[in-house]
Amino acid sequence: MSLNQWEKKVLDARGAEERVREVEDELRLAAGLTALRERAGISQRELAKRIGVSQPRIAAIERSRNVTIDVLEQYVTALGARLEVSVVQGRRRTSLLSTHGADKSRTAPSQRSA
């Protein structure tokens, strides 16, 4: 079987389109987080120190699709940015979450006032 035949077989398999989208999302998140950190001129080691985790944990965050909002918030806040989460339905955008970045106190979500 040639590479082209194998690729066609894999992509024609049931659920392949959804899995390809999932992989694209994983890569987009990983590339986006890494780009943010690199634009800030901060190493994984320095970011880890700012957040209070190990450097391998930062590497895992940058590879993972299943990152919690709390972890994303800590990550972007440590870079001096803020996290925004919105839902887009057609032309309508609903903001679900907007943090205050570096100005925000670093308390647990359950301790923050609503």
C-alpha positions in Angstrom: 0.0 0.0 0.0 1.4 3.4 -1.0 1.5 6.4 1.4 -1.3 8.1 -0.7 -3.5 5.0 -0.4 -2.9 4.7 3.3 -3.6 8.4 3.8 -6.9 8.1 1.9 -7.9 5.0 3.9 -7.2 6.8 7.2 -9.0 10.0 6.2 -12.0 8.0 4.9 -12.4 6.1 8.1 -15.4 6.9 10.3 -14.7 9.8 12.7 -11.5 10.8 10.9 -12.8 14.3 10.1 -13.7 15.0 13.7 -10.3 13.7 14.9 -8.5 15.9 12.4 -10.3 18.9 13.8 -9.4 17.9 17.3 -5.7 17.6 16.4 -5.8 21.0 14.6 -7.3 22.5 17.8 -4.6 20.9 19.9 -1.9 22.3 17.6 -3.5 25.7 17.5 -3.6 26.0 21.3 0.0 24.7 21.7 1.3 27.0 19.0 -0.6 30.0 20.4 0.5 29.5 24.0 4.1 29.0 22.9 4.0 32.1 20.7 2.6 34.2 23.5 5.4 33.1 25.8 8.1 33.6 23.2 6.8 37.1 22.2 7.1 38.0 25.8 10.7 36.9 25.8 10.1 34.4 28.6 11.5 30.9 28.9 9.5 28.0 30.1 11.7 27.9 33.2 11.0 31.6 34.0 7.3 31.2 33.4 7.2 28.1 35.6 8.9 30.2 38.4 6.3 33.0 38.0 3.4 30.5 38.2 4.9 28.3 40.9 5.1 25.1 38.9 7.9 23.1 37.3 9.3 23.7 33.8 8.0 20.3 32.6 4.5 21.4 33.7 4.8 24.4 31.4 5.8 22.1 28.6 2.8 19.9 29.3 0.5 22.9 29.4 1.8 24.0 26.0 1.2 20.6 24.5 -2.2 19.9 26.0 -5.7 20.5 24.7 -7.3 19.8 28.0 -6.1 22.8 29.9 -8.5 24.3 32.5 -9.5 27.9 32.4 -7.7 28.4 35.7 -4.5 27.2 34.3 -4.9 29.3 31.1 -5.6 32.3 33.3 -2.4 31.7 35.4 -0.4 31.2 32.2 -1.5 34.4 30.5 -1.5 36.5 33.7 2.1 35.5 34.3 2.8 36.9 30.8 1.2 40.2 31.7 -1.8 39.5 29.6 -5.5 38.8 30.3 -7.7 35.9 29.3 -11.0 36.4 27.5 -13.5 33.6 26.8 -16.4 34.3 24.4 -19.0 32.4 22.5 -19.6 33.4 18.9 -23.0 32.6 17.3 -23.1 34.1 13.8 -22.5 37.8 14.4 -23.3 37.7 18.0 -20.6 37.4 20.6 -21.2 36.7 24.2 -18.4 37.2 26.7 -18.2 34.5 29.3 -15.0 35.5 31.1 -12.6 38.4 31.1 -9.8 38.5 33.5 -7.8 41.6 34.4 -4.4 40.2 33.6 -1.4 41.3 35.7 -3.7 43.6 37.8 -5.7 40.7 39.0 -5.0 39.3 42.4 -4.0 35.7 42.2 -6.6 34.1 44.5 -8.5 30.9 43.9 -11.6 31.3 41.7 -13.9 30.3 44.6 -12.4 33.2 46.7 -13.0 35.9 44.1 -16.0 38.1 44.4 -18.5 37.8 41.6 
